[in-house]
């Protein structure tokens, strides 16, 4: 059950990220362009996090062991 819930939430996160990327590409005003630049900067910063810290954050959030999150990542 926990694995299904964590996998579902991870899938929703990826889906939401893809939606934001599409919205960012449609910027037409200078304010929107500035927001897009800021978003890309934040995305770059967040990708610099280590896999271990992301795993620990997810495990803490969903109250599961870190190994559960790692197993979900490696399972296809």
C-alpha positions in Angstrom: 0.0 0.0 0.0 2.8 2.4 0.9 4.6 1.7 -2.2 1.6 2.3 -4.3 0.9 5.6 -2.6 4.5 6.8 -2.9 4.7 5.7 -6.6 1.4 7.5 -7.3 2.6 10.7 -5.7 5.9 10.6 -7.6 4.0 10.1 -10.8 1.8 13.1 -10.1 4.9 15.2 -9.4 6.4 14.3 -12.7 3.2 15.0 -14.5 2.8 18.4 -12.8 6.4 19.2 -13.7 5.7 18.5 -17.4 2.7 20.7 -17.2 4.7 23.6 -15.8 7.3 23.2 -18.5 4.6 23.6 -21.2 3.2 26.7 -19.5 6.6 28.2 -19.2 7.2 27.9 -23.0 4.1 30.0 -23.8 5.4 33.2 -22.1 4.5 36.3 -24.2 5.1 39.3 -21.9 8.3 40.5 -20.3 7.0 39.7 -16.8 6.2 36.1 -17.9 9.7 35.9 -19.4 11.2 37.0 -16.1 9.1 34.4 -14.3 10.2 31.7 -16.7 13.9 32.7 -16.1 13.4 32.6 -12.3 11.7 29.2 -12.6 14.5 27.8 -14.7 17.0 29.0 -12.1 15.1 27.4 -9.3 14.8 24.2 -11.3 18.5 24.2 -11.9 19.1 24.7 -8.1 16.8 21.9 -7.2 18.5 19.4 -9.6 21.7 20.0 -7.8 20.4 18.2 -4.7 21.8 14.9 -4.0 19.7 11.8 -4.5 20.3 10.9 -0.9 18.7 14.1 0.4 15.7 13.7 -1.9 15.3 10.2 -0.8 15.4 11.2 2.8 13.0 14.0 2.3 10.4 11.7 0.5 10.9 9.0 3.2 10.2 11.6 5.9 7.2 13.1 4.1 5.5 9.7 3.6 6.7 8.2 6.9 8.4 5.2 5.3 12.0 4.0 5.4 14.5 5.4 2.9 15.0 2.0 1.4 11.3 1.9 0.4 11.8 5.1 -1.7 15.1 3.7 -3.2 13.3 0.4 -4.1 10.5 2.4 -5.9 13.1 4.3 -7.9 15.0 1.3 -9.0 11.9 -0.8 -9.8 10.6 -0.4 -13.3 
